[in-house]
């Protein structure tokens, strides 16, 4: 296999650099360039299996970064992947922000301090369900610009931004050859989905983008994801759920197979039902990819985090990829976290054979395949994958004189071609459930309210004949814009019968809207992520003489994908009054007043000093529209993460001590009749030691009395293993080219192991059954076979301990031989609750 520099330099030049450490690009390299061949990336002369996870620095808080990165490392990752977010770094042209959770350099240095590498995706287009796909709004208003095309204005700003980011990384010596952690970078993002739209300009642009990126820094590989026929100087990579099946391979025989996005679930939009992806399916997909020459996988997202403020793209929920191995609160989502940790370890035990063995594949039938990596003549270098693709039936696979049971839709990994150390369908890792506990300290709210005044045409400063396009009007400075027009209605035009009421119709291009007539709330309407256009039709009480039609129109983020993003539009389009005696009255061209934002944002009411500028009144409980609510609360007890529930509200935004924790939308229900998101994360970093200001802006008409502040934990942990469960992958190690049992590590066949989070201990055993229990963590129940001694055995081994091992031994559970189901393969299901203890734990 031939070696290739990321810059396509000749091998001789690489050797000269590696040996002499000559100066490149005015920098002295501490390490050699990161290179690659058809098998893998090569870092400092060593091939690496790379397990990466996406953590986006602006979707969390700097104080959380070390804990998240440490948990990722403990989960077997050696790379962190992140996008770079142009619109938070340059929200106004020429004005830059790298402070707080926008501190990219601090984030990358934090990763480096934990001994992990970085895959940096600079975009500038990132998609990511992020507002405007990462583009700052001002870029739309550059004259003659066409995004993501061979367009001189766009390419000028793209190069300027890219050069700024790369130079920042170089100046901070963050690239691996400089001694930093960045081993790989990405330019553009899934351009293949839109390239055909731009025809020749698309092909020219993608070639230019690749050359521009590589020209900025040559000593690491650059990649493009989902980019068929990518330029030869970059590596094409795969995004998706099952790249072992869908990826046709990189753009050339000299490049490795890299998987830049393995989706751990699916992001959610408001109105979407829950999205899940099992730990078993994730592990299967990873093992499959590495069985087919893959050497890099990135979990998108490993930690999704929170779309604070107004950062999400159109209709995307404030919670992002909560189903990742780390949930929104940074807690381990088990068994997903633990099961992926185990597949990483199993693959690392196979590393030598994967890199230096010859791959061969033998298909037993249409569902069963055996893949081996083996070096002829070297028995120590052999690894095998036993693959059963049947979705329902297990299979027994005969391999080299032994029979192996392979469950349905699973892969068994044998790092020595003899010993099964991992099966993707068999979970040994513990399970957990998430608990939301009402805070005792942060309770007894005393709500006061302030309602926005409903403006009329004369109150609004911006005048036009027709309603203005909403994006161009707000310039993404606010979700909100007021529109108003006034009309004179002759008494003779009004219906004479009381049951014949005129109807206001507003055809709107998106995203949502509250309508008022003469200051009276008429109704609320909205689009969806798939159909942003909508129509409001409501009966209205008009009066003879002057009538005021006022609309509060809203964006819910700017669309993050597709071609010609700079040409997207939204907002009110046609306004009609139907049912008048004179017929339908078209108000679209009757002169409109406009104003960007609402008064409470400008004061601003979500800060203590701003809140003092208006007269607040005790909440009446009526649930009025366009209303601000304010209260104070004490900091919740303990150290667990904090959340707030908004089920009694409708739609709006939340601030804590002046920090926006994002949009809420409780009234947009899923097909199951529930909100897409019910709890919203309040980072403890936003809280003060004692008194905290909570401000809510309700757009439609919710009632705040049932808002609750909760603490969040995963103190309910479980184990479910059986007598046929194989040993834990932690029981094995490579030593002197042999797979050996690790001394002092208990065989998982002999016990179920539970470990409490943090410094907590097991304070209660909530369920225990040795037999054939059914259900899952949080929902276990007894089967037809059960040992009556189950609870006493678990209590004896676990109560009061930080971690415990429960023997999977029939004699321990059936002391007097009273096994009523001796022919049943037994399973042990245990559910315990962890908590604080004043006693030292063992």
N, C-alpha and C positions, 0 to 999 in steps of 0.2 A: 504493500500500500504506500502510495506516495504522500509525503508530508507537504502541507501547504500553509504558508503564512497567511494571516488574515488579510494582508495587503497584496497577496499574490507575488511577493518578492521571490526570488530564487532561493533555493535551499542553501546555496553557498553563502548568500548574504545573511541568512538566519544564523548559520554556524559562526560567521564572523562576529555577529552581534552577541551571540550567546557566550562566546569565548572571551571577547575583548571588552564587552560592555561599552561599546562606543556610544557617542552622543547621538541621539535621534531627536529631531524636532526640538532642539535646544534643551532637552532634558537628559539627565543621566539615569539610565535604567538600572534598577537594583536587581530585577529579575528579567529573564529572557521574555520575548513576546509570547503571548498565548497563541499556539498554533493548533492545527487540526489535520486529520486525514479522514479517510472514509470510515474509520472505526470510532473516533472520539475526539474531543478536545484534549490537548496535551498541555498541561500546566506545569511549568518548571521541570520539563522533561518527564513528567509522570502522567499516565492516563488516569482519568477520574470518572467514576460513576457519579453523576450529578443529580441530586434531588433538591429541587428548588420550590419555594413557595412565594406567592405574591402577597406582599404587605405594602399598602399604599400609605405613605407618610401623612398626607393630609386627611386621611380617613380615620386617624387616631390622634392621640396627643403625645408630645415628646416624652412625657413622664411614663407613658405606657410602652415606649419602644423597647427598652431593655428587657422587660418581662416577656413581651411578645417574641422577640428574637431568641431569647433563651429557651422558651418553650418550643420554638421551631427547631432549634438545634437539638434539643432533647428528643424531638420527634424524628430525628434522623436526617434533617436537612443540612446541606452544606452550602446552599445558595439562597439568597433572597432576591426576588425580582420586584422591581417597581417601575411604573411609568414616571415621567417627569411632566408636571402639569403646568403648561404654559400660562393658562388664564389665572392661576393663583400667583404666579411669579411676575407677570407683567399685566396686571388688570387694566392699567392705563398705559398707553404707548409711552415707552421711555421711563416709566416709573416701576421700580422693581421691588419685590417682596420676597425675602428669604428668612422671615422671622417666624418664631413659634412653630406650629406644625407645618409650615412651609419651608423649614430649614433643611433643605436637601442634603447639604454637606454634613450637617450634624447627624442626620439619619444614616448616611452611608458610613460615617466614622463609627457610629454605634454598632452597625453590622460588623465592621472590621474588628472592633474591640472584642466581639464575641467569637471571632475566628471563622466567620463565614465569608463567602464570596458574594458578588453582586452581579446580576444581569440588569443592565440599565436600558430601559426602553424610552428613548428621548422623544419619540413621536416625530414631529410635533403633534400630528394627529394621533390620538390615543383611543378614541371610542370610550371604552371603560365605563359606560353608563354615566359618564361625567358630563356636566353641563357643556354643551357645544362641542363635545368630543375633545375638550382641552383647548380649543381655540379661544383667544380673548375676543370679546364682542367687537372691539374697535377694528379688528382685522377685516370684518365684513364691510366696513365703510371706506376702505382703501379703494381709490379710483381704479376701475377696470380690473378688479381682482377676480380670479377664479380659483377657488380652493383646490389643492391636490391635482394640479394640472401643470403642463409646461407653459406656465404663465409668469411673465417676468415680475410683476408685483408680488405674487405669492412666493415665488422662488427667492426673491430678495429678502423677504421677511423670514421665510423658513430658514435660509442660510444664516441670517443674522442671529436668530434665536438659537439655532443648533450650535453655531460657533461659540456663542456666549456660554452655553451649558458645558460644552466640551472643554473650553478653555478654563472654566471654573474647576472642572474635575482635574485637569492637568495642573493647574496652579496649586491645588490642594494635594497633588500627588496621590490621587485616588485610583488610578488605573493600576492593574496588577504589575505590569513591568516597572512601574515607578515605586512599587512597594505597597500599593493600595489593594482594595478588594475587587475592583471591577474587572471581570474576566471576559465579558461579552456585552455587546450593545445592539440595540435594535433601532432601525430607522423606518419610518412609516408604520402602517398597521393595517393588515388585512386589505391591502389595496386591490387585490385580485377581485374583490366583490364589486368594484366600481370602475375598474380600468377601462372596460369596453365602452363605457359611456363617453370617455374622452378620446377614443380612437387613437390616432397617431400621437396626439399630445399626451395620452396616458402612457404609451410605451416610452416616449422620450422623457417624460417626467420621472418615471421609475428608474430609468438608467441614470438620469442626472442625480436623483436622490442618493442612489448607491454610491456614485462617484464622489459626491459632495461629502457624505458621511465618512467614507474610508479616507478621503483626503484630510479630514479633520484629525483623525487619529488612526494610525495604521497597525498598531501593535497588539490589537485584540481582534477577534472575529466580529464582524457585523452580520446581523441576520435580518431577514424579512419574513414575517409570518403570513401563511396562506397566500403566497405569491408565486403562482405557477410561472415557470420560466423566468425566475428572478435573475437579475444580472449575475454574472459568474463571480464577481468579486464579493458577493455576500452569500449567505447560506439560507436557503428556503427552509422554513420550519412549519410544523403542524399545529393547529389549534382544533380542539374538539373533545369529544368524550371517549372515542375509541380510535386513536390514531394508528394503532397496530393494524386496524382493518381499513381505515380510510386514507391513510397517507401513502401516496405513491412513491415516496422517497424524495430526497433533496435534489437540488438542481445540478446534478453532476455526480459521477462515480467517485470523486475525490472528497466528498463532503459527508459528515456524519448525520445520523438521524436524530433530530432534536425536536422535542415536544414543548412548545412555549406556553400552551394553555391547556391543561387538563381540568375541565370544569368540575369543581367539587359539588356543585348543585346547579342552580340557575338563579340569576338575579330576579328580583320580583318588582313588578310595577303595581301601583295601587289598583285594586280590583282583581289581581291575580290570586289564584289558589296557592296553597303551600307548594314549595319546590323542594324536592329531596333527591338525594343520590346516596345509595347505600355504601357503607365502607367496603363491603364485599365486591361491589361492582368497580369501585375505584381501584382496589388492590388488583383485581383481575386485569383491568386495563393497563396498569403499570407493568405487571409481570408479563403480559402479552407483548407490550412494546419492547421491553428489554430482551425478550425471547426472540425478537425480530431485529436485533442489532441496535436497538435504541440505547442511548447512554445518557440522555438528559431528559428529565421530565419536570415540568413546573406545574404546581397546583394553583389554579386560578379559581377562587382565591383560597389561600391558606388561612388568612385572616381578612375578612371583608371590611369590618369596621362600620363607620357611620358617615353618611352624607350630611355633614354639618351645614347649617345655613341654607344656602340656595345652590349647593354644588351638584346636585343630581341632575341627570338629563331628564327629558320629558317623561313625566308620570312615574319615574322610578322611586321606590320607597326610600325612606330615610335610612333604614337598616339595609346593609349591603352584604350579600353572600353570608348570611348568618349560619348557613349550613356547612361552612368550612370546618376543618379540624380544630380551629380556634373560633369560638362563637363571637358575636358582636362585643361581648364584654371581656374578651380575652381569656375566657375559661375553656378548658379542654373539653371538646365535644367527643365524648367516648361512646362507642368504640372506634370512631373514625380516626382520631388522632393516634391511638395505640395500634390499631391494625395497620395503618400506613407505616408507622415506626417499625413494625415487625417485618413488613415486606422489604423495607429499605435494608434492614439487617440481613435478611435472607439473600438479597441480591449482592450485598457486599461480601458475604461469605463465598459467593460465586465469582467474585471479581476477576481473579486471575484467569480462570477458564474462559470467562466472557471475553476478555481482551486478547488472550493469546491462543485460545483453542480454535479449532476449525468447526464452523457451524454445520450441522446436518439436521435434516427434518425427515421424519418418517410418519406418514399418515396411516393410521390403523383402519379407520373408516371415516365417513364424512364428518363425524363429530370429534374424533379422538386423534390427537397428534402428539408425537414425542419429538422434542427439540433437544439436541445435545450440542454442547461446546466442549471439544476434546482435543488434546494434543496427542497425536499418535506416539506411543512408546513412553508416555509419562502418565502413569495412573493417578498421580496427585492432581492432575489438571483435567478435571472432568466435571461438568455441571449439566443438569438435565431439567427440562420443564415438561411435566406431564399435563396435557391440556385436554379438558373435556368441555366441548362447546355445547353439549346438549343442555337445553334450558330446564329440563325437568328430571331427567334420569341420571343417577350416578353410574360410574363405570369402574370396572376392575381392569387395570392396565398391567399387562405382563411386560416387564422390562428387565432384561439381563438376569433372568433366572428368578426374579422375585415378582410377587403380585402386589399391586398398590391400589388402594381404594381411592378413587377421585370423585368427590361430590359433583353434582350437576353444576354446570357453568362455572368451572373453577380451574385453577392451575396449582399444581404442587411443584415446589422448587426443591431440587436435590443438589446441593452444592458439591457433593462428591459422587454423584450418579448412583448413590445407594440410600442415603438417608433423607427422608422428608423432614425438612425443618419448618416448612410453611405451606399452608394451603389457603388460597384466597377466600374460600367460602367458610373456612373454619376459624372463628374468632376466639382467640384466647385472651385478648385484652379486656380489661374491665369495661363496664358500661356506666353511663351516668344519665341522670335526668336534671333538667334545670328547674329551679324553684324560685318563684317571686314571692317575697315575704313582705307584707305591709310594714313600713317603718313605724315604730312606736314613738320615736322622737319627732319625725317629720310628719305631723298629722294635725288635725284640728285647725284647718285653714280658715282664715277669715278673708273672704273674697270681697274685693271692691271692683267696681266696673266704670268704664268710660266709653261712651259710644261715639264713633265718628259721626260728624254731621254729614248729611247727604247733600252734595253740592248740586247746583243747577248750572245751566249754560253760562250765566254771567259770572259765576264764581270761579270759573276755570280759565287759566291764563292762555292756553294754546288753542287757537281757533282755526277751523278748516271747514270746507264745505261738506266733506264726507268724513266718516270715522277713519282715523289714521291707522296704519298697520302697526300692530302692537309691539313687535320686536324693535322696529325702528323708533317707535315712540319712547319706549322705556330704556332702550340701549342696555338692557340687562342690569339696570341699576336697582330695579325693584321687581317683584312679582306683579305689582298692582298698577293699574292706571284707571282713572275716572274718565268716563265719556258722558256727555249730557247734551240734550237738545230740548228745545221748548216749542210747543205748537199751540195754536189757538183752535179750539173746537167750538163750532157753532152748536147751539142747543138743538137745532133741527137735525144735526148729523148724529146725535146720540140716539140709540134705540129707545123706543117708547115703552117697551115691555121689560119688566124687571128680570125676566129670565133670559133676555137677549143682551149679553154683556160683550163688549168688544174684547178682542184678543190681541195681546202684544206678541209679535213673533220676531225673534232675533236669530238670524243665521250667522253662525260664528265659526271661524276657521280654527279655533282653539284658544286656550285649553279649558278654561272654566269662567263662569260669570255669575254675578249676583245682579238682579235687576230691581229697580225701584221706579215707581210712578208717584209723583208728587210726594216724595219722601217716604212712601210706604213700601215695605219689602214685598216684592211680587213673587220672586222665586229664584232658584239656583239651578244651573245646568252645566254640564261638562262633557268633554270627550273622553276618549280612552287612549291607551298607548298605541293601539292599532287603528283607531278611527278618531282622529283629533277633532274633526269637524263635528259640530252638534247644532241643534236648534232648540231654542226655548220658546214655548208657546204657553202663555198664561192669560187667563181672563183678568181684565183690569177695570178699575173704577175711574172713569174719566169724568171731568166736570166741565160745564160750559165755561169757555174762556181759556186762560192760559194753563197748560199742563206741562209738567217737566218729566222727561224720560231720562233716567240716569242709570248708567251701567258701571259696575266695578268689574273690569275685565282682568283676567289673571293668566300669567304664564306659570307653568309648572316645570321649569327647566327648558333649555333649548335642545332640540333634537341632536343626537350625538353621532349619527351615522347616515350613510347614503351619499349619493352624488349631489353636487351643486348645493352644498349646505349653506352657502352664502346667499342663496336665492330663496330660502324658505320664508314663509310668512305666516302670520296668525292674527287673531283678533276679529272683531265684529265686521261683518261683510254687508248684510242686508238687514234693515230694520223696518218692520211693517206694523200697522194697526189694521186688523181685519174686523169686519162686522159693523162698520159704521153705515149709516143710511146712505152715505155718498159712495160707499164701496170701500175698497182697500186703500189705505193711505200709506204711501211710501215715504218714510222719514230718512232714507239713506242720504239724501242730498239736501237736508234742511238746515245746514250749518251746525257744527258740533264743537263743543268745548272739550278740552282735554287737560289732564294733569297727571304727571307721573308720580306714583307713590301715594301713600296715605299720610295724614298729618301725624299720626302716632309714630310712624317711622322717622319723621323728620325732627321730632322734638328731642330726642327719641324717648318714648315712654318706657322702654325696656331697661333704661338706666335710672338709678336713683335720682340723679339731678334732673333728668327729663320728666320723670314721673311726677315731680313736684310742680310742674308747670300747668297742670290741669286739675280740675275739681273731680275727684273720684267720689262715687256714691256706693253705699252698700249694695251688694248684688241682690236683685229682685227675684232671681230664680226663673225669669221669663224666657231666658235663652234667646236674646236678640241678636240680629245679624250685625256685622262690622263693629264688633264690640271688643274692647280691651279688658282683660281681667288681671288683677294684681293681688298677690299675697306674699307673705314671708313664711319661711319654714326653717326649722332647726336642721342642722346637718345630721343625716341618718347615723345611727349607731354602727360601730364596728368598722371593718375595712372592706367589706364586700362591695362589689360594683353596685351602682344605683340606677334605677329606672323610674319612669313615670308612666302611668296608664292614662289614656285619653279617651276611653270608650264612651263617656257621656258627652263628648264634644263632637263636632261635625268635621270641620276643615279649617286649618290655619297654621300658625307658627308658634314656636315656644322659645323663650329665652330664660336662662338662669344666670343671674348676676351679670346680665348684659351679653352673655354668650348664646348665640343661636344654636340650639340642638337640632334644628331642622324643621321640615314641614310635617304636620300630622294630617291624616285624612281617615277618620273613623267611620264616616258615613258611606264611603265607597266600599260596598260589600262584595265579597267573593261569591262564586256560585254556591258555596256552602252557607252563605248568609252571615259571614263573619268579616270583620275588617282584615285587610291584608297585613296590617301591623297594629298591634295593640299596645306594646311597650316601647318606650323611647329612652335611649341611653343618655344619662347625665354623667359625664365623666367626673370623677371625684376631684380632678384638677380644677373644675369649674366652681367648686364649693368653697365657702369660707368656713372658718372654724365654728361659727355659731349661727348667725343670722344670714339667710339667703333670700334674695329677691327672685320670685317666680312671676313671669309675665307671659300671658297667652293672648294672641290675637285670633279671635274667632270670626271667620268670614260669614258663616251661614246661620248659625243659631244653636250652638250647643250649650249645655249647662255644666258649670265647673264643679258642682258640689260633690261629684263622684270621682274627681281626679285624685289619684293615689300615688304616693311616692313609695317605692319598694326597694328592698335590697335583693340582690341576685346571688344565687349560689348554685353550685353543683355538688351539694353535700349528700345527695342520694346516689350511692354507687352500688353496682351490682356485678355479679359474675354468673355466667351460665356455661358450664363445661360438662363433658360427658366422659364416660369410661373409654370411649374410642377417640377422644381428643388427643392429637399428637403432642409431643413435648413442645414447650415454648421455644421459639427461635433463640431466645436469650440463653437457652441451655447449651448452645454450641458456639465454638470459636475455631478460628484457623490458627494452627500452631505447627510450625515446622512442616508446612505444606500438607497438613492433615486436618480433617475435620474432627474435633475432639469435644468431648463433654466438658463443660465448664465446671471446675470444682466449686463446691459450696453453693451452687445454684440448684434449688430444689426442682425436681422433675414436675412439670405441670400436670402430668398424669396423676401425681400423688396429691394434688391439692389445687384449690382455687385461691388465687391471691388477690387481695383487696388492699388498696392504698388510699388513704384520705388525702384531699388536697391541702396544700400549705402545711400548717402545723396542727391540724385538727386530728381528733381521734374518733373512733367509732363509739357513739353514745347510745345507739339503739340498733337492734336487729329487727327489721320490719317484715322480712319474709325469709323462710328457709325451707327447702324441700329437697330431699334426696330420693329420687324416684323417676317419675316422668312428668315434671312440672310443665306448664304451658304458659305462654305469654312472653312479655318482654319487660325490661327494666321499668319499674313504675306501674306495671300491670300484670305481675305474676299471679298465677293461681295454681291450686293443686290439680294434679292429674289423677289418674286411677291408681297409680302406684306411688306410695309415699311412706317414708320412714317417720314414725312418731317421735323419734329422737333427734330429728333434724335441727330443731331450734336449740336444744340444749347443747348439741355439738358445736354449732356456730357460735353461740354465746360464750362457751368455754374458750374457744380459740381466738375470738375477735374483740369482745367487749372491752373498751378502755384502751385499745391499742391504735397506733397510727397506721399500722399495716398488719396483716395477718394472712396465714395460709391455712386453709381448711382441708383436711385430708379427704381424698376421694377414695375412701376405703369402706367397703361393705361392713367389715367387722366393727368399725367405729360407729356406724349408724344402726346396725342390727346386733345389739349386744347379746341377745338371748336367742339368736337364730330365728327371729320371728319375721323373716323376709317373706311376705305374702306374694311377691312377684319375682322369684329368683331367676326366671328366664328373661327378664326385661333388662336391656342395656340401660344402666342408670345414668341420670344426669343430676347435677347439683346446681340449683338456682338459689342465689342468696341476694338479698337486698338489705343494705344497712344505711344508717344515717350518720353522717360525721358532724362533729361540732367541737366547740372549745371545751377544754378540760383543765382544771387547776392542778391536776396530778401530772407528773412527768409521764410521757408516753414511751412505750417500748417498741 
